[in-house]
Amino acid sequence: MDIAVTPIEGGFQVRLDGDLAAEACPMVRERIESSVAGIERPSVVLLLEGVAYMDSCGLGTLIFLDRLAADRGGRLFLLGVPPMIRKFLQLLGLGEKFSVIQDLEEARRTETLP
């Protein structure tokens, strides 16, 4: 799993490339948790277009990151969600739980990003 964290106004964009599966999840959680440490109201934009596969640990990581941002008054956004992952979330009844966006401008319109 390759992880690229890029600061954006109001938070971070995190690009993931590879499988969001059991082996990679602890590293993803740790990297993002350390990036938002000490930031109030962090917005985390998770770019998933490079994710080819996600298992239940990957789903748990998405839930963890959503709570991590929310506990600090921020928000998690999913960008570039591959059809397979979108279908996975819908089948589990979680399609509405996450804020899936088309671009960063959409996140800004939610008034979460400056």
N, C-alpha and C positions, 0 to 999 in steps of 0.2 A: 504494500500500500504506500503510495506517495501522497504526502500531505503538504500543501502549500498554503500558508497563512499570510494573507495580505491585509494590512490595515485599511479600512475604509472609514469615512466619516461616520462616527457613532458606533463603530465596532470593527468586525473582521469579516472578510470573505475567506472561506476555507474550501480549497479545491481538493477533492479526493479522486485519486486514480488507482483503480485496482478493485479487489473484492473487499466489501465491507462485511467481513466475516470474523469468526471467533479469534483468529490469530491477530488481526489488525485492530480490533475494537479497543483494547486497553490503550494502545498507542494513540489512537484517534481521540479518545476521551481525555487522556493526559495532556496531549498537545493543545486541545481547545480549552480545557480547564485552565491551564497555565496562561493561555493568551488572554482570557477574560478576567483573570485574578485582579482584584482591585479596581475594576471598571464598573461604574454604576450604569444601569440600564444598557447593558451591552446588546447590540444586535449582531447576531451571528448568521451570516448567509452561507449556507452549506451548498456548494456547487457539486452536484452529483452526476453530471453528464459522463464522467469518466469511470463511474462505478458499473462494473459488468455483472456483479452478483451481490446479493445481500441475504444473509441468513437471519435467524432469530436474534443472534448477538448484535447484528447490525441494527435490527429494529430496536433492541434494548438501548443501543447507543443513541439512536435518534431520540428516544424518549428521555434518556439521561440528559442530552444536550438541550432539549426543550425545557426541562425542569431547571437545569443549570442557568439558562438565560432568564427564565421566568422568576426564579428565586432572587435574582439581582435586579428585577424590574425591567428586564430586556425581553428579547424575543428571538426565536429561531425561525429562519426562513429557509425553505428548500428551493433551490434553483436548478434547472436543467435535469429534472427527475426523469430517468429513463422509463419507457412504458412498462417494462417488467416490474420495476419497483413501485410505480404508481398503482399497477394492478394488484401487487402484493399488499399494499396498504389498504386498498379498497376492499379486497377479499377479507381482510381482518377487521373491517369496519373502522379503520383509522384514517380514511381518506380525508376526513374533515378535521382531524386533530391537528395536523400540521399546516402551516401557512406555506402553500406552494405558490411560488411567484414565477413570472415570465422573465423579469429583468429587475435590476436594482431600482429602477424608477418606481416600480410597483411597490417595493418595500418602503421607499420614501413617501409614497402617497398614503401609507398607513399611519404616517406621522411618528413612526418609531425611529426611522433614520432621519437625521437633519437634512 
